[in-house]
Amino acid sequence: MSLYKTDAIVLRHYEFDEADKLIVLYTRDYGKVKAVANGARKTKSRLAGGVELFTYNDLLLYQGKSLSTISQCEIKNSFAKLRSDLFKMAYASYLAEVVNEFTVEEEKNESVFALLLATLHLLNDGGDLEIITRFFELRLLNLLGYRPVIDICVECDKELAEVKQLRFSSVAGGLICPQCSKVDQYAMRLSKGTAAIMKRLLTIDYKKLDRLKVPNRSKKELAKILPNYLQSIIEKKLKSLDFIKTLTIVET
Ligand SMILES: [Zn+2]
């Protein structure tokens, strides 16, 4: 049993005992970690601010027999706008849920940590929340070995530059040509422009993301294709998608 220090982002928290919270963290040095924050449910707790959703902390943790306990926390960025703006909250919740579902405990991946942190910054600062989220999905898929195949048909390797009717197959993990469309009856149509934007999102520097112009049609196509692909990989529904959908309906 020992003390350890790491940067961490709060993905989830649960009520745990009368005064405590159980926190799911994504840490820079240990990947996903579950830890107890003693007394965090009391408003005067010195840990209360640091265990708010999406908060970025420098933590000192105590490794117990089964669970870690948060011993000290120093807030590096509270990302307050992610909790005060409902839309930002919805998208940040989705990011947190995706990271939680796609990672296992104590498997370090600094690139995933850096991606999550950079994307929370982007959401917090504003910009197009949908595009920021699509960027995150594609980059996470890439980091975890699920990069979708875009240049060639994932089934028959045919070059797609001259192919007009493209579909995205979640099961196959990429674009398929018309001849291969029978392999996945649920494959979704997408325009060539959308395929080009997916490619761009896989390489673009996140600092230049706000300069990327994405037509509404592509935004709509990607908002279906990518969450669907993510859900098909984990074979599970991502619950925060309903939150995003509800807000979008209220807005329009
Ligand atoms: Zn094909």
py3Dmol code that shows the C-alpha trace and the ligand (Angstrom):
import py3Dmol

protein = """\
ATOM      1  CA  MET A   1       0.000   0.000   0.000  1.00  0.00           C
ATOM      2  CA  SER A   2       1.381   3.320  -0.973  1.00  0.00           C
ATOM      3  CA  LEU A   3       0.798   6.879  -2.035  1.00  0.00           C
ATOM      4  CA  TYR A   4       0.958   7.849  -5.678  1.00  0.00           C
ATOM      5  CA  LYS A   5       0.558  11.082  -7.610  1.00  0.00           C
ATOM      6  CA  THR A   6      -0.960  11.622 -11.042  1.00  0.00           C
ATOM      7  CA  ASP A   7      -2.922  14.029 -13.230  1.00  0.00           C
ATOM      8  CA  ALA A   8      -6.520  12.934 -13.576  1.00  0.00           C
ATOM      9  CA  ILE A   9      -9.820  13.871 -15.207  1.00  0.00           C
ATOM     10  CA  VAL A  10     -13.118  13.036 -13.498  1.00  0.00           C
ATOM     11  CA  LEU A  11     -15.258  10.825 -15.762  1.00  0.00           C
ATOM     12  CA  ARG A  12     -18.033   9.864 -13.364  1.00  0.00           C
ATOM     13  CA  HIS A  13     -18.987   9.944  -9.748  1.00  0.00           C
ATOM     14  CA  TYR A  14     -21.350   7.904  -7.659  1.00  0.00           C
ATOM     15  CA  GLU A  15     -22.689   8.403  -4.182  1.00  0.00           C
ATOM     16  CA  PHE A  16     -20.891   6.026  -1.895  1.00  0.00           C
ATOM     17  CA  ASP A  17     -21.782   5.762   1.772  1.00  0.00           C
ATOM     18  CA  GLU A  18     -23.349   8.722   3.503  1.00  0.00           C
ATOM     19  CA  ALA A  19     -20.583  11.246   2.995  1.00  0.00           C
ATOM     20  CA  ASP A  20     -18.323   9.735   0.355  1.00  0.00           C
ATOM     21  CA  LYS A  21     -18.197   9.546  -3.398  1.00  0.00           C
ATOM     22  CA  LEU A  22     -16.776   6.898  -5.663  1.00  0.00           C
ATOM     23  CA  ILE A  23     -14.967   8.606  -8.519  1.00  0.00           C
ATOM     24  CA  VAL A  24     -14.038   7.155 -11.892  1.00  0.00           C
ATOM     25  CA  LEU A  25     -10.915   8.942 -13.105  1.00  0.00           C
ATOM     26  CA  TYR A  26      -8.899   8.839 -16.273  1.00  0.00           C
ATOM     27  CA  THR A  27      -5.308   9.395 -15.202  1.00  0.00           C
ATOM     28  CA  ARG A  28      -2.212  10.267 -17.184  1.00  0.00           C
ATOM     29  CA  ASP A  29      -0.049   7.598 -15.560  1.00  0.00           C
ATOM     30  CA  TYR A  30      -2.375   4.711 -14.721  1.00  0.00           C
ATOM     31  CA  GLY A  31      -5.247   4.931 -17.196  1.00  0.00           C
ATOM     32  CA  LYS A  32      -8.698   4.475 -15.688  1.00  0.00           C
ATOM     33  CA  VAL A  33      -8.756   4.384 -11.889  1.00  0.00           C
ATOM     34  CA  LYS A  34     -11.626   4.142  -9.409  1.00  0.00           C
ATOM     35  CA  ALA A  35     -11.090   6.002  -6.172  1.00  0.00           C
ATOM     36  CA  VAL A  36     -13.032   6.962  -3.077  1.00  0.00           C
ATOM     37  CA  ALA A  37     -13.259  10.624  -2.114  1.00  0.00           C
ATOM     38  CA  ASN A  38     -13.943  10.592   1.605  1.00  0.00           C
ATOM     39  CA  GLY A  39     -16.338  13.293   2.729  1.00  0.00           C
ATOM     40  CA  ALA A  40     -16.801  14.605  -0.817  1.00  0.00           C
ATOM     41  CA  ARG A  41     -20.590  14.700  -0.479  1.00  0.00           C
ATOM     42  CA  LYS A  42     -20.277  17.352   2.212  1.00  0.00           C
ATOM     43  CA  THR A  43     -20.204  20.853   0.730  1.00  0.00           C
ATOM     44  CA  LYS A  44     -17.357  21.965   2.962  1.00  0.00           C
ATOM     45  CA  SER A  45     -15.135  19.075   1.933  1.00  0.00           C
ATOM     46  CA  ARG A  46     -11.743  20.121   0.610  1.00  0.00           C
ATOM     47  CA  LEU A  47     -12.212  17.491  -2.104  1.00  0.00           C
ATOM     48  CA  ALA A  48     -15.685  18.626  -3.224  1.00  0.00           C
ATOM     49  CA  GLY A  49     -14.509  20.896  -6.073  1.00  0.00           C
ATOM     50  CA  GLY A  50     -11.944  18.453  -7.349  1.00  0.00           C
ATOM     51  CA  VAL A  51     -14.403  15.626  -7.824  1.00  0.00           C
ATOM     52  CA  GLU A  52     -16.870  17.569  -9.972  1.00  0.00           C
ATOM     53  CA  LEU A  53     -17.420  16.065 -13.406  1.00  0.00           C
ATOM     54  CA  PHE A  54     -14.720  16.761 -16.030  1.00  0.00           C
ATOM     55  CA  THR A  55     -12.423  18.507 -13.530  1.00  0.00           C
ATOM     56  CA  TYR A  56      -8.719  18.218 -14.303  1.00  0.00           C
ATOM     57  CA  ASN A  57      -6.681  17.664 -11.139  1.00  0.00           C
ATOM     58  CA  ASP A  58      -3.278  16.873  -9.833  1.00  0.00           C
ATOM     59  CA  LEU A  59      -4.105  14.090  -7.381  1.00  0.00           C
ATOM     60  CA  LEU A  60      -2.396  12.333  -4.538  1.00  0.00           C
ATOM     61  CA  LEU A  61      -3.928   8.896  -4.098  1.00  0.00           C
ATOM     62  CA  TYR A  62      -3.542   6.225  -1.492  1.00  0.00           C
ATOM     63  CA  GLN A  63      -3.611   2.685  -2.838  1.00  0.00           C
ATOM     64  CA  GLY A  64      -5.692   0.556  -0.495  1.00  0.00           C
ATOM     65  CA  LYS A  65      -6.342  -3.183  -0.675  1.00  0.00           C
ATOM     66  CA  SER A  66      -9.047  -2.956  -3.307  1.00  0.00           C
ATOM     67  CA  LEU A  67      -9.719   0.726  -3.954  1.00  0.00           C
ATOM     68  CA  SER A  68      -7.661   3.877  -4.034  1.00  0.00           C
ATOM     69  CA  THR A  69      -8.560   6.842  -1.864  1.00  0.00           C
ATOM     70  CA  ILE A  70      -8.060  10.451  -2.899  1.00  0.00           C
ATOM     71  CA  SER A  71      -5.753  11.974  -0.343  1.00  0.00           C
ATOM     72  CA  GLN A  72      -5.188  15.442  -1.836  1.00  0.00           C
ATOM     73  CA  CYS A  73      -6.325  17.256  -4.933  1.00  0.00           C
ATOM     74  CA  GLU A  74      -5.149  20.382  -6.640  1.00  0.00           C
ATOM     75  CA  ILE A  75      -7.462  21.636  -9.379  1.00  0.00           C
ATOM     76  CA  LYS A  76      -5.614  22.446 -12.604  1.00  0.00           C
ATOM     77  CA  ASN A  77      -8.725  23.318 -14.615  1.00  0.00           C
ATOM     78  CA  SER A  78     -12.275  23.023 -13.335  1.00  0.00           C
ATOM     79  CA  PHE A  79     -13.763  23.342 -16.869  1.00  0.00           C
ATOM     80  CA  ALA A  80     -16.660  25.205 -15.254  1.00  0.00           C
ATOM     81  CA  LYS A  81     -18.382  25.993 -18.570  1.00  0.00           C
ATOM     82  CA  LEU A  82     -18.812  22.277 -19.205  1.00  0.00           C
ATOM     83  CA  ARG A  83     -21.177  22.169 -16.237  1.00  0.00           C
ATOM     84  CA  SER A  84     -22.913  25.543 -16.631  1.00  0.00           C
ATOM     85  CA  ASP A  85     -23.869  25.156 -20.316  1.00  0.00           C
ATOM     86  CA  LEU A  86     -26.290  22.291 -20.994  1.00  0.00           C
ATOM     87  CA  PHE A  87     -25.041  21.641 -24.526  1.00  0.00           C
ATOM     88  CA  LYS A  88     -21.409  21.554 -23.443  1.00  0.00           C
ATOM     89  CA  MET A  89     -22.411  19.358 -20.527  1.00  0.00           C
ATOM     90  CA  ALA A  90     -24.147  16.916 -22.876  1.00  0.00           C
ATOM     91  CA  TYR A  91     -21.162  16.582 -25.217  1.00  0.00           C
ATOM     92  CA  ALA A  92     -18.627  16.419 -22.374  1.00  0.00           C
ATOM     93  CA  SER A  93     -20.742  13.680 -20.749  1.00  0.00           C
ATOM     94  CA  TYR A  94     -20.605  11.766 -24.007  1.00  0.00           C
ATOM     95  CA  LEU A  95     -16.795  12.064 -24.144  1.00  0.00           C
ATOM     96  CA  ALA A  96     -16.513  10.859 -20.561  1.00  0.00           C
ATOM     97  CA  GLU A  97     -18.862   7.941 -21.200  1.00  0.00           C
ATOM     98  CA  VAL A  98     -16.950   6.924 -24.332  1.00  0.00           C
ATOM     99  CA  VAL A  99     -13.594   6.957 -22.517  1.00  0.00           C
ATOM    100  CA  ASN A 100     -15.097   5.018 -19.628  1.00  0.00           C
ATOM    101  CA  GLU A 101     -16.554   2.379 -21.956  1.00  0.00           C
ATOM    102  CA  PHE A 102     -13.523   2.026 -24.225  1.00  0.00           C
ATOM    103  CA  THR A 103     -10.885   1.665 -21.521  1.00  0.00           C
ATOM    104  CA  VAL A 104     -10.120  -0.854 -18.808  1.00  0.00           C
ATOM    105  CA  GLU A 105      -8.805  -0.048 -15.368  1.00  0.00           C
ATOM    106  CA  GLU A 106      -5.113   0.571 -14.853  1.00  0.00           C
ATOM    107  CA  GLU A 107      -4.077   0.359 -18.473  1.00  0.00           C
ATOM    108  CA  LYS A 108      -2.012   3.450 -19.143  1.00  0.00           C
ATOM    109  CA  ASN A 109      -2.525   5.336 -22.403  1.00  0.00           C
ATOM    110  CA  GLU A 110      -1.079   8.833 -22.319  1.00  0.00           C
ATOM    111  CA  SER A 111      -2.330   9.610 -25.818  1.00  0.00           C
ATOM    112  CA  VAL A 112      -5.916   8.938 -24.766  1.00  0.00           C
ATOM    113  CA  PHE A 113      -5.388  11.167 -21.732  1.00  0.00           C
ATOM    114  CA  ALA A 114      -3.956  13.954 -23.912  1.00  0.00           C
ATOM    115  CA  LEU A 115      -6.803  13.628 -26.425  1.00  0.00           C
ATOM    116  CA  LEU A 116      -9.453  13.795 -23.707  1.00  0.00           C
ATOM    117  CA  LEU A 117      -7.804  16.808 -22.095  1.00  0.00           C
ATOM    118  CA  ALA A 118      -7.407  18.674 -25.403  1.00  0.00           C
ATOM    119  CA  THR A 119     -11.012  17.944 -26.382  1.00  0.00           C
ATOM    120  CA  LEU A 120     -12.380  19.131 -23.029  1.00  0.00           C
ATOM    121  CA  HIS A 121     -10.457  22.375 -23.577  1.00  0.00           C
ATOM    122  CA  LEU A 122     -12.043  22.755 -27.017  1.00  0.00           C
ATOM    123  CA  LEU A 123     -15.574  22.111 -25.708  1.00  0.00           C
ATOM    124  CA  ASN A 124     -15.042  24.436 -22.761  1.00  0.00           C
ATOM    125  CA  ASP A 125     -13.806  27.244 -25.015  1.00  0.00           C
ATOM    126  CA  GLY A 126     -16.725  26.961 -27.431  1.00  0.00           C
ATOM    127  CA  GLY A 127     -16.685  26.385 -31.173  1.00  0.00           C
ATOM    128  CA  ASP A 128     -18.733  23.783 -32.989  1.00  0.00           C
ATOM    129  CA  LEU A 129     -19.486  21.182 -30.334  1.00  0.00           C
ATOM    130  CA  GLU A 130     -20.518  18.598 -32.918  1.00  0.00           C
ATOM    131  CA  ILE A 131     -17.328  18.886 -34.963  1.00  0.00           C
ATOM    132  CA  ILE A 132     -15.224  18.804 -31.808  1.00  0.00           C
ATOM    133  CA  THR A 133     -16.992  15.601 -30.801  1.00  0.00           C
ATOM    134  CA  ARG A 134     -16.529  13.998 -34.248  1.00  0.00           C
ATOM    135  CA  PHE A 135     -12.824  14.889 -34.058  1.00  0.00           C
ATOM    136  CA  PHE A 136     -12.625  13.191 -30.666  1.00  0.00           C
ATOM    137  CA  GLU A 137     -14.417  10.036 -31.839  1.00  0.00           C
ATOM    138  CA  LEU A 138     -12.188   9.562 -34.868  1.00  0.00           C
ATOM    139  CA  ARG A 139      -8.963  10.243 -32.994  1.00  0.00           C
ATOM    140  CA  LEU A 140      -9.917   7.915 -30.168  1.00  0.00           C
ATOM    141  CA  LEU A 141     -10.824   5.174 -32.649  1.00  0.00           C
ATOM    142  CA  ASN A 142      -7.428   5.676 -34.251  1.00  0.00           C
ATOM    143  CA  LEU A 143      -5.583   5.505 -30.919  1.00  0.00           C
ATOM    144  CA  LEU A 144      -7.374   2.340 -29.853  1.00  0.00           C
ATOM    145  CA  GLY A 145      -6.888   0.457 -33.111  1.00  0.00           C
ATOM    146  CA  TYR A 146     -10.324   1.026 -34.663  1.00  0.00           C
ATOM    147  CA  ARG A 147      -9.366   3.594 -37.294  1.00  0.00           C
ATOM    148  CA  PRO A 148     -12.051   3.327 -39.977  1.00  0.00           C
ATOM    149  CA  VAL A 149     -10.904   2.398 -43.489  1.00  0.00           C
ATOM    150  CA  ILE A 150     -11.738   5.327 -45.770  1.00  0.00           C
ATOM    151  CA  ASP A 151      -9.600   5.234 -48.945  1.00  0.00           C
ATOM    152  CA  ILE A 152     -10.455   1.757 -50.124  1.00  0.00           C
ATOM    153  CA  CYS A 153     -13.420  -0.580 -49.770  1.00  0.00           C
ATOM    154  CA  VAL A 154     -12.852  -2.373 -46.481  1.00  0.00           C
ATOM    155  CA  GLU A 155     -14.230  -5.599 -48.001  1.00  0.00           C
ATOM    156  CA  CYS A 156     -12.641  -5.858 -51.464  1.00  0.00           C
ATOM    157  CA  ASP A 157      -9.813  -3.259 -51.303  1.00  0.00           C
ATOM    158  CA  LYS A 158     -11.165  -1.409 -54.341  1.00  0.00           C
ATOM    159  CA  GLU A 159      -9.965   2.201 -54.654  1.00  0.00           C
ATOM    160  CA  LEU A 160     -12.905   4.464 -53.872  1.00  0.00           C
ATOM    161  CA  ALA A 161     -11.794   7.638 -55.670  1.00  0.00           C
ATOM    162  CA  GLU A 162     -14.021   6.871 -58.689  1.00  0.00           C
ATOM    163  CA  VAL A 163     -16.848   5.198 -56.789  1.00  0.00           C
ATOM    164  CA  LYS A 164     -19.961   7.350 -56.497  1.00  0.00           C
ATOM    165  CA  GLN A 165     -22.164   5.566 -53.983  1.00  0.00           C
ATOM    166  CA  LEU A 166     -20.388   5.048 -50.712  1.00  0.00           C
ATOM    167  CA  ARG A 167     -21.655   3.439 -47.550  1.00  0.00           C
ATOM    168  CA  PHE A 168     -20.146   3.139 -44.110  1.00  0.00           C
ATOM    169  CA  SER A 169     -20.328  -0.257 -42.479  1.00  0.00           C
ATOM    170  CA  SER A 170     -19.908  -0.315 -38.694  1.00  0.00           C
ATOM    171  CA  VAL A 171     -19.548  -4.082 -38.719  1.00  0.00           C
ATOM    172  CA  ALA A 172     -16.794  -4.014 -41.347  1.00  0.00           C
ATOM    173  CA  GLY A 173     -15.175  -0.893 -39.877  1.00  0.00           C
ATOM    174  CA  GLY A 174     -15.060   1.371 -42.895  1.00  0.00           C
ATOM    175  CA  LEU A 175     -16.381   2.345 -46.293  1.00  0.00           C
ATOM    176  CA  ILE A 176     -17.791  -0.238 -48.653  1.00  0.00           C
ATOM    177  CA  CYS A 177     -18.341  -0.060 -52.405  1.00  0.00           C
ATOM    178  CA  PRO A 178     -21.754  -0.805 -54.045  1.00  0.00           C
ATOM    179  CA  GLN A 179     -20.637  -4.344 -55.013  1.00  0.00           C
ATOM    180  CA  CYS A 180     -19.966  -5.147 -51.359  1.00  0.00           C
ATOM    181  CA  SER A 181     -23.086  -3.487 -49.958  1.00  0.00           C
ATOM    182  CA  LYS A 182     -24.692  -6.875 -49.357  1.00  0.00           C
ATOM    183  CA  VAL A 183     -22.213  -7.668 -46.567  1.00  0.00           C
ATOM    184  CA  ASP A 184     -23.974  -5.161 -44.316  1.00  0.00           C
ATOM    185  CA  GLN A 185     -27.594  -4.239 -44.937  1.00  0.00           C
ATOM    186  CA  TYR A 186     -27.372  -1.563 -42.227  1.00  0.00           C
ATOM    187  CA  ALA A 187     -24.432   0.248 -43.831  1.00  0.00           C
ATOM    188  CA  MET A 188     -25.211   3.972 -44.013  1.00  0.00           C
ATOM    189  CA  ARG A 189     -24.955   6.158 -47.094  1.00  0.00           C
ATOM    190  CA  LEU A 190     -22.475   8.977 -46.980  1.00  0.00           C
ATOM    191  CA  SER A 191     -21.353  11.602 -49.446  1.00  0.00           C
ATOM    192  CA  LYS A 192     -17.835  11.830 -50.833  1.00  0.00           C
ATOM    193  CA  GLY A 193     -17.480  15.152 -49.038  1.00  0.00           C
ATOM    194  CA  THR A 194     -18.194  13.465 -45.724  1.00  0.00           C
ATOM    195  CA  ALA A 195     -15.582  10.785 -46.406  1.00  0.00           C
ATOM    196  CA  ALA A 196     -13.070  13.562 -47.132  1.00  0.00           C
ATOM    197  CA  ILE A 197     -13.935  15.293 -43.851  1.00  0.00           C
ATOM    198  CA  MET A 198     -13.428  12.061 -41.912  1.00  0.00           C
ATOM    199  CA  LYS A 199      -9.975  11.829 -43.434  1.00  0.00           C
ATOM    200  CA  ARG A 200      -9.236  15.433 -42.536  1.00  0.00           C
ATOM    201  CA  LEU A 201     -10.406  14.951 -38.942  1.00  0.00           C
ATOM    202  CA  LEU A 202      -8.021  12.022 -38.570  1.00  0.00           C
ATOM    203  CA  THR A 203      -4.991  14.213 -39.238  1.00  0.00           C
ATOM    204  CA  ILE A 204      -5.901  17.817 -38.394  1.00  0.00           C
ATOM    205  CA  ASP A 205      -4.110  19.629 -35.576  1.00  0.00           C
ATOM    206  CA  TYR A 206      -6.768  20.261 -32.920  1.00  0.00           C
ATOM    207  CA  LYS A 207      -5.702  23.894 -32.690  1.00  0.00           C
ATOM    208  CA  LYS A 208      -6.830  24.366 -36.299  1.00  0.00           C
ATOM    209  CA  LEU A 209     -10.134  22.562 -35.886  1.00  0.00           C
ATOM    210  CA  ASP A 210     -12.154  25.790 -35.700  1.00  0.00           C
ATOM    211  CA  ARG A 211     -11.017  26.643 -39.230  1.00  0.00           C
ATOM    212  CA  LEU A 212     -12.408  23.440 -40.731  1.00  0.00           C
ATOM    213  CA  LYS A 213     -15.596  24.093 -42.694  1.00  0.00           C
ATOM    214  CA  VAL A 214     -18.068  21.234 -42.482  1.00  0.00           C
ATOM    215  CA  PRO A 215     -21.341  21.404 -44.445  1.00  0.00           C
ATOM    216  CA  ASN A 216     -24.548  20.551 -42.586  1.00  0.00           C
ATOM    217  CA  ARG A 217     -25.091  17.458 -44.684  1.00  0.00           C
ATOM    218  CA  SER A 218     -21.756  16.025 -43.548  1.00  0.00           C
ATOM    219  CA  LYS A 219     -22.440  16.966 -39.948  1.00  0.00           C
ATOM    220  CA  LYS A 220     -25.717  15.058 -40.104  1.00  0.00           C
ATOM    221  CA  GLU A 221     -24.143  12.014 -41.738  1.00  0.00           C
ATOM    222  CA  LEU A 222     -21.257  11.882 -39.284  1.00  0.00           C
ATOM    223  CA  ALA A 223     -23.558  12.380 -36.281  1.00  0.00           C
ATOM    224  CA  LYS A 224     -25.203   9.085 -37.260  1.00  0.00           C
ATOM    225  CA  ILE A 225     -22.249   7.113 -38.569  1.00  0.00           C
ATOM    226  CA  LEU A 226     -19.656   7.690 -35.849  1.00  0.00           C
ATOM    227  CA  PRO A 227     -21.717   7.173 -32.662  1.00  0.00           C
ATOM    228  CA  ASN A 228     -23.207   4.128 -34.364  1.00  0.00           C
ATOM    229  CA  TYR A 229     -19.743   2.740 -35.118  1.00  0.00           C
ATOM    230  CA  LEU A 230     -18.611   3.329 -31.533  1.00  0.00           C
ATOM    231  CA  GLN A 231     -21.682   1.564 -30.164  1.00  0.00           C
ATOM    232  CA  SER A 232     -21.197  -1.379 -32.484  1.00  0.00           C
ATOM    233  CA  ILE A 233     -17.617  -1.818 -31.213  1.00  0.00           C
ATOM    234  CA  ILE A 234     -18.610  -1.913 -27.539  1.00  0.00           C
ATOM    235  CA  GLU A 235     -21.900  -3.677 -28.370  1.00  0.00           C
ATOM    236  CA  LYS A 236     -23.686  -1.321 -26.058  1.00  0.00           C
ATOM    237  CA  LYS A 237     -25.783   1.821 -26.189  1.00  0.00           C
ATOM    238  CA  LEU A 238     -24.055   5.048 -25.184  1.00  0.00           C
ATOM    239  CA  LYS A 239     -26.606   6.642 -22.882  1.00  0.00           C
ATOM    240  CA  SER A 240     -25.478  10.253 -23.176  1.00  0.00           C
ATOM    241  CA  LEU A 241     -26.453  10.230 -26.865  1.00  0.00           C
ATOM    242  CA  ASP A 242     -30.073  10.500 -25.712  1.00  0.00           C
ATOM    243  CA  PHE A 243     -29.175  13.602 -23.685  1.00  0.00           C
ATOM    244  CA  ILE A 244     -27.645  15.217 -26.794  1.00  0.00           C
ATOM    245  CA  LYS A 245     -30.651  14.212 -28.905  1.00  0.00           C
ATOM    246  CA  THR A 246     -33.138  15.663 -26.414  1.00  0.00           C
ATOM    247  CA  LEU A 247     -31.333  19.011 -26.344  1.00  0.00           C
ATOM    248  CA  THR A 248     -31.121  19.131 -30.129  1.00  0.00           C
ATOM    249  CA  ILE A 249     -34.884  18.534 -30.415  1.00  0.00           C
ATOM    250  CA  VAL A 250     -35.634  21.258 -27.858  1.00  0.00           C
ATOM    251  CA  GLU A 251     -33.411  23.686 -29.750  1.00  0.00           C
ATOM    252  CA  THR A 252     -34.917  23.171 -33.217  1.00  0.00           C
TER     253      THR A 252
END
"""
ligand_1 = """\
1
ZN
Zn -15.984 -3.581 -52.196
"""
view = py3Dmol.view(width=600, height=400)
view.addModel(protein, "pdb")
view.setStyle({"model": 0}, {"cartoon": {"style": "trace"}})
view.addModel(ligand_1, "xyz")
view.setStyle({"model": 1}, {"stick": {}})
view.zoomTo()
view.show()
